[in-house]
Amino acid sequence: MADTIYDIVVIGGGASGLMLAANLDIGEPGLRGIVLEGSQRPGSKLLMSGGGRCNITHGGSIKDFVDCYGAAGPALRRCLYKHSNLELMKWFEGLGVDLTEEEGRVFPASMKSKDILDVLIGEAARNMWQLGTDAKVDALTLSQVPDSDPVWEIRLKGRGSIYARNAVIATGGITYPETGSDGSMLEILRGLGIAVSDPRPALAPVYVKDYPYGSLSGISIPDVTVTAFGSDAACTCSGKAARMKGDILFTHEGFSGPAILNISGFAEPGEQIRISYGKELEELPKRMQRILKDRARGDSGDVRTKKLASLLDHDDFTVTGTDRRGMVTAGGVSLDEIDMSTMRIRKFSYENARAHGTGALYVIGEAIDAYGITGGYNLQLCWSTALTAADSLTALV
Ligand SMILES: Cc1cc2nc3c(=O)[nH]c(=O)nc-3n(C[C@H](O)[C@H](O)[C@H](O)COP(=O)(O)OP(=O)(O)OC[C@H]3O[C@@H](n4cnc5c(N)ncnc54)[C@H](O)[C@@H]3O)c2cc1C
């Protein structure tokens, strides 16, 4: 790899980096491109997504997606519309991957995320991309090479440097660092003067004080309303609170399940979280009925019916924290830094770059400061941003 000047280097061999390579044919124009994956195996997080089944996107109209990314939704609208869920499903089906839908969530019919990863790697190879594993990037700088415009110097840990006319950051977030996504690239980008919002776990189980349901671990309750009362106006639903409806799951140590994961970004330590089951006592699992009754007993040992009714309507807890293993990362490269119609970092945009004699720099996938709720929206963000960057690179090369 050393001493070669590549036309395009993609840093990160996860969902977004591989999707870009799978959709950009560099063989025909005779370009040199490589995907650099820091770990020994590309796509480790993709393999674990959806519990190994890979919920690739959500069904329905792409117009409904925008609201699922919170404050980042409007900025993402353009690339979501340009490369929608329907286009994605057709693409996979065209490559022989049958899909199936469960309550709006779209999966490969095989229920194997490996089938999705195999297609991405196969198409990237067909498009003539090299894939370098064990290629951890630990520095990125603009470099002057003899007889060439300045290019990106990409230093590989323990393996020297390679050079690229254009670079794409597809290094994901900070959660599940054992997959290789450790946030190290975000620090390197900060060093280039790019604004990065502090990364933190999102879509995570929530822990509370005096959690009474550890013995119900594994049991889920459908259609529950969860309200998180925040200390500031970050919560959108009523100015002070965020509210979500969906399934909750009891774990040994705290609350999980879609409604909890989706609200976890608003669950602040020391603040209240309210669970409203929206059911009669008899509709809940027997073991849970016993716990609720015990919690509603007065000093005499009798079950107080008023207290029981209030627990069903608002089972309130004080948040102690959220799990550090969130499904995604909140924070990342600030959207203000990115031209969302191309996914280029504005200050390294090609037009600007030409004037200054430097290459373009792109950022896609979970590395940007945006995330969606559960249900396939986070992988769709990866696909749509990767395809938007691929369009731009096609025009550029
Ligand atoms: C348990 C779990 C389940 C999930 N389930 C779903 C689901 O069903 N549906 C859904 O939509 N979303 C799901 N998600 C979220 C989704 O998987 C991620 O948002 C998505 O995989 C992010 O893709 P990415 O390519 O941006 O980053 P990643 O997949 O994290 O890939 C980034 C890659 O870059 C590499 N890298 C990092 N730093 C460097 C470096 N310095 N040099 C070289 N390489 C580097 C990493 O090794 C990694 O392979 C899930 C996440 C988790 C953790």
The ligand as a MOL file (V3000), in Angstrom:
LIG
                    3D

  0  0  0     0  0            999 V3000
M  V30 BEGIN CTAB
M  V30 COUNTS 53 58 0 0 0
M  V30 BEGIN ATOM
M  V30 1 C -26.0330 -4.0610 18.8570 0
M  V30 2 C -26.4090 -3.1270 17.7350 0
M  V30 3 C -27.5190 -3.4070 16.9650 0
M  V30 4 C -27.8990 -2.5190 15.9480 0
M  V30 5 N -28.9830 -2.8340 15.1910 0
M  V30 6 C -29.3480 -1.9810 14.1860 0
M  V30 7 C -30.4360 -2.3220 13.3240 0
M  V30 8 O -30.9800 -3.4230 13.3610 0
M  V30 9 N -30.8200 -1.3950 12.4030 0
M  V30 10 C -30.1960 -0.1730 12.2790 0
M  V30 11 O -30.6160 0.6370 11.4470 0
M  V30 12 N -29.1240 0.1260 13.0350 0
M  V30 13 C -28.6760 -0.7500 13.9630 0
M  V30 14 N -27.5820 -0.4580 14.7230 0
M  V30 15 C -26.7990 0.7520 14.3780 0
M  V30 16 C -25.9710 0.4880 13.1010 0
M  V30 17 O -25.4340 -0.8180 13.1440 0
M  V30 18 C -24.8350 1.5070 12.9680 0
M  V30 19 O -25.3950 2.7950 12.9990 0
M  V30 20 C -24.0390 1.3090 11.6870 0
M  V30 21 O -23.4790 0.0210 11.6180 0
M  V30 22 C -22.9430 2.3590 11.5860 0
M  V30 23 O -22.2550 2.1330 10.3830 0
M  V30 24 P -20.9330 2.9780 10.0410 0
M  V30 25 O -20.3830 2.3910 8.7940 0
M  V30 26 O -21.2220 4.4230 10.0590 0
M  V30 27 O -19.9660 2.6960 11.2600 0
M  V30 28 P -19.4190 1.2830 11.7920 0
M  V30 29 O -20.2840 0.1760 11.3880 0
M  V30 30 O -19.1460 1.4830 13.2200 0
M  V30 31 O -18.0720 1.0850 10.9630 0
M  V30 32 C -16.9600 1.9000 11.1480 0
M  V30 33 C -15.7170 1.1010 10.8130 0
M  V30 34 O -14.5980 1.9680 10.8420 0
M  V30 35 C -13.5150 1.2900 11.4380 0
M  V30 36 N -12.6370 2.3080 12.0210 0
M  V30 37 C -12.8730 3.1330 13.0810 0
M  V30 38 N -11.8310 3.9390 13.3040 0
M  V30 39 C -10.9130 3.6300 12.3510 0
M  V30 40 C -9.6170 4.1170 12.0550 0
M  V30 41 N -9.0560 5.1100 12.7930 0
M  V30 42 N -8.9440 3.5760 11.0120 0
M  V30 43 C -9.4890 2.5950 10.2440 0
M  V30 44 N -10.7230 2.0750 10.4990 0
M  V30 45 C -11.4150 2.5970 11.5370 0
M  V30 46 C -14.1250 0.4010 12.4770 0
M  V30 47 O -13.2840 -0.6990 12.7540 0
M  V30 48 C -15.4470 -0.0020 11.8230 0
M  V30 49 O -15.3710 -1.2430 11.1710 0
M  V30 50 C -27.1550 -1.3380 15.7120 0
M  V30 51 C -26.0240 -1.0850 16.4740 0
M  V30 52 C -25.6410 -1.9780 17.4750 0
M  V30 53 C -24.3950 -1.6860 18.2570 0
M  V30 END ATOM
M  V30 BEGIN BOND
M  V30 1 1 1 2
M  V30 2 1 2 3
M  V30 3 2 2 52
M  V30 4 2 3 4
M  V30 5 1 4 5
M  V30 6 1 4 50
M  V30 7 2 5 6
M  V30 8 1 6 7
M  V30 9 1 6 13
M  V30 10 2 7 8
M  V30 11 1 7 9
M  V30 12 1 9 10
M  V30 13 2 10 11
M  V30 14 1 10 12
M  V30 15 2 12 13
M  V30 16 1 13 14
M  V30 17 1 14 15
M  V30 18 1 14 50
M  V30 19 1 15 16
M  V30 20 1 16 17
M  V30 21 1 16 18
M  V30 22 1 18 19
M  V30 23 1 18 20
M  V30 24 1 20 21
M  V30 25 1 20 22
M  V30 26 1 22 23
M  V30 27 1 23 24
M  V30 28 2 24 25
M  V30 29 1 24 26
M  V30 30 1 24 27
M  V30 31 1 27 28
M  V30 32 2 28 29
M  V30 33 1 28 30
M  V30 34 1 28 31
M  V30 35 1 31 32
M  V30 36 1 32 33
M  V30 37 1 33 34
M  V30 38 1 33 48
M  V30 39 1 34 35
M  V30 40 1 35 36
M  V30 41 1 35 46
M  V30 42 1 36 37
M  V30 43 1 36 45
M  V30 44 2 37 38
M  V30 45 1 38 39
M  V30 46 1 39 40
M  V30 47 2 39 45
M  V30 48 1 40 41
M  V30 49 2 40 42
M  V30 50 1 42 43
M  V30 51 2 43 44
M  V30 52 1 44 45
M  V30 53 1 46 47
M  V30 54 1 46 48
M  V30 55 1 48 49
M  V30 56 2 50 51
M  V30 57 1 51 52
M  V30 58 1 52 53
M  V30 END BOND
M  V30 END CTAB
M  END
